Amino acid sequence: MMHYRGKVFRPPFEEKSLLIEATVGCSRDKCAFCSLYHDTPFSPSPMEDIESDIRFIGRNRTLFKRVFLVGGDPFCLPFNRLQRIGELIGEQMPRVETIGCYASVRNILAKTPEQLAQLAQLGYAGLNIGFETGLDDVLAFMDKGNTADEAREAFARLNEAGIPFTLNLVMGLAGTGRGTENALANAAIVNEAQPQLLIVTALNVWPGSKLYDYVEAGEFTPPTLREIIEEEVAFLRATGLEDTFFFGMHELNPVRVNGNLPEDRDFLAAELEAGIGRFPADQLDAQIRQIYRENGLVRRTGRMS
């Protein structure tokens, strides 16, 4: 019997991964746009439970090739615990090739370059990171807990250590009127980082989040549907990526596209531009959260990435 004490979430690309709970909740849980873990106090999973789960799977000789450690951000765990988990997986499940999890810029910077290199040797790869935006004032307003320069440093450390990673971006996070600015700031950092995968999500204002309260108080104005799509186009056209998969298929994305960058960049941008014409003018010029409410897509709690 596997141990799962908290909510279990995984990125779409972890569909075939073995899910092992390493933490419950989020170690920080302060991002203004997220309310997913507000009712789940953070705690590391007991090491004896993790070991039990790994040994249980190992005894059953499964064919899993990837493990995804679940929890809000398991990379917050101390290096020694991540190391022990990696060693156990290697001992008990020799077929496993890589180990992934959610991570934050802060989690990564808390590890030394030498520690990151050792984790890479144990198979840690495909870390899923909430980058969200490259604008410092937006990062501060959303209480993300890091600066753009710190994000650059974290991504550079991962590349140096040989740990591939996924970056999540939120179109519209800077608010109305700042789409191009946000797109160019994001592209500048992404072009340096050269992630393995980019997941792009449109902003939604989740009830229960601090951002919801900011909107209600008039302290933040969400972008329109048109602005969201145009920002994604501007971002794509500013990218200079060498080998990255672009995934813009989240249910909240008004026009869903995906493909390989750089070869599909112009095609994806054209598809997004063509998508603008499929919406009536009144929807295009409405705040995006209003559109989602009308279509029944707003949920009680949520995470942007």
N, C-alpha and C positions, 0 to 999 in steps of 0.2 A: 504494500500500500504506500503510495507516494504522499508526501506531506505538502499540503497547500493550505496556508492559513489566511492568506489575503486574497485580494482580487488578482486574477491572472490576466495580463494583457501581453500581447506580442505584436511586433510589426508584421505586416502582410507577408513579407519574404521569409518569415520563420515558420511557415505553414507546416513544413516537414521536419522541423527541429524537435528534439527532445527538450521539454520544458522542465527545468529544475528550479524550485524556488530558493533564492539565496537571500532575499530581503523581503520585507513586507512594508508597503507604503513607500513614500518618497523621503529621502534623508533631509530635504530642504522644504519642499511643499510651500513655497512662497510665490511662485510665478503668478502674476496677476491674471493671466489668460487661462489658467488651468484650475479645475476644481476636482480633478479625478480622485485624489487621495485625501481629500479633506476629512473624510470619515474613517480613515485608516491610519492609525498612529504608526509611525515608523519603528521598525526593529529589525535587526539582522536575524535571519533564520538560525536556529540552534545548529551548531556545526554537526552535532550528532544526527540531526534530521537530514542534513545535506549528505553526510556520509552514508546514512542508511539508504537514501534514495539512489545514490550512485551505485552502491553495492547491489541493491535490489535489481536495478536495470542490468548491471554487469552479469549477474547470475543468470539472467534470462537471455543473454547473448543476442541482444537486438541488433538490427542493422542500421541504427542511427549513425549518420556521419557528422552531425552537428548538434551541439548542445546550446540552448539559449537560456541563460540564467534569468529568471523572471523576478520582478520587483520594480519599484519606481526607478532605481538607479543602482544596481548591484555593484557597479564599479567604485562606489563609495567605500566598499569594504577595504580594510587594510590589506596591504600587499601580501602579508604572510598568509592571510585567509584565502585570497584569490589564488595564490601560489599553491596552497594545499588542495583547493578544489581542482585546479588544473592537473595536479599530480595524480589525484585520485581518479579523475576521469581517464587520464592516460593509462593508469594501471588496470582499471576495471572495465573500460570500454575502449579497447585498442582500435576499433573501427572509427571512432570519432576523430575527425580531422581538425575541426575548429570549434571554438567556444565564443559565443557572443553575449551581449547584454546591453541594456540601456546604460548610458554614461552621460556625464555632464562635463563641461569645461573644467569646473572645479575639481571633480573626481580625478581627471587626467593630470592636472597640474600638481595634485597632491602626491603623485608617484614620481620618483626620480627617473631620468632617462635609462639608467641601468635596470631599474625595476620593470619599466615598460618593455625593455628588450628581453628580459627573462620571461615575462608574461607572453610575449610573442612566441618565444621558443616553446612554451607550453601549449600553444595553439589558439591563444586569444586573437580573434580577428572579427571583422564586421561589427565593431562597436556601433551602437545606434545613438547618435548625439543630437540633442535638441539645440541646434545653433540658433534658429529662429530669425535673427536679424543681425546686420552688421553695423547698425546705428547705435552709438553709445547712449544717446539720450533716451532712445526707445528701450534699450536694455535696462537702463536705470528705472524708467517709468514702469516697466513691466516686472521689475524686481527679479531679473534673471540671475543675478549673483555673479556676473562676470562682465568684463569689458570686451570690446572688439579685439583689442590687442592681445588680451589673455586668450581669446579664442584662437587667434593666429598662432600663438605660442603652443597651445595644446595640440593643434592639428599638425604643426611642424614636428612636435615630439613624437606623435604617433607615426608619422611618415618616417622619421629617423629610426624608430624602433622596428619598423616593418609591420605595423598593425593596420590593416585596411579598415576603413570606417564609412559609415553612412551619416550624412548631414540632413537634418530636417529644417525646412524653411517655412515661414508663415507669410503668405502674401497678404498684404493689407495691415500688417501689425503696426505700422507707423501711423495709421489713420488716414483720413481723407486728405487729398492734396499732396501726399508725399510718396506716391507710388514709384515714380521714376527715381527719386532720391534713394528710396529703400532698395530698389532693384539694383542700382549701380553699386551701392555699398555692399550688398550681398554678393554680387558677382565678383567684386574685387577680392574678397576673402576666399570665396569658393575657388576662384582661379588659382590662388596660391595653394589652397589645401589639396586640390585634385582628389576629391573623395571617390570612393568606389561607386557609391550610390547617392543620389539626391532624391529626397522625398519632399514634394511641395504640396502644401495644404493651404486652402483659403481660410482666412480668419473667420471664426465664429465667436460670438460673445455668449459664453456658457452661463446660464443662471447658476448662482452660487459662487461664481468667481469674483475676484476683486474688480476685474475689468467690467463686469456687468454693473457693479455699483458705480464705477467711474462714468460709464455711459449714462446711467440713470441720473447722475449728478451733473451731467453736462461737461465732464472733465476730459472726455474722449469722444471723438466723432468717428464712427466706423466708415470705411470707404464704401463706395457704391459698387454694384456688380461690375459695371464697366471698368472702374478703376482696378478692381482685382484682376480682371483678365488682362488689361493693358499693362499692369505691373509684371505679370508673368511673362508677357511678350518681351518687355524691355529687359527683364532679367535674362531670358534665354539669349537674346541677341547680343548681350554683353558678355556672355560666357566665353571662356577660352579654355575649354576642358579637353583633355587628351584621350581619356577612356573612362567615361562615367555613364551609368544608366540613369536616366531621368524618369522619375515616377510621379506623375501628376494625376492619379486615378482615385484619389480619396472621394468619398461620397459627397463631401462638401465642396469639391471643386466644380465650378459652374461648367467648365469645358474640360473634359478628361482626356489627357494625352500621355503617352509614354514612348520612350525610344532611347537610342544610343547617342551620346554626344562625343564628338562633334558632328558626326555624319548626318544625324537627323535634326539638327538644330533649326535650320530654315524651314523644314517641313513642319515641325512642331509649332513654331511661331506662326506659320501661315494657318495651321489648323485652329489655333487659338483666335487669331484675327477673324477667321471665317465664322467661328462660333459666336462672336459678338452679334452677328447678323441674325442669329436664330432666336434672340430674345426680343420681346417687345420693349419699346422705349421706356415705358413706365417701370419695368423691372430693371433695366440697365441703369437707370438713374436713381434707384432706391438704395438705401443702405443695405448692405449684404445680409445683416442679421434679420432684417425685415423679410427678405426673400425666403430665408430658411424657415422662419416661423410660418409663413404662408404655405410652405410645402411640407410642413410637419417634420423637419429635420433637426430641430433644436431639441436637445435632450437635457435631462436634469443636471447631469455632470458630464465633464468631458476633458479630453486632453488633445492638444493640437498636434502632437507628434509622439 
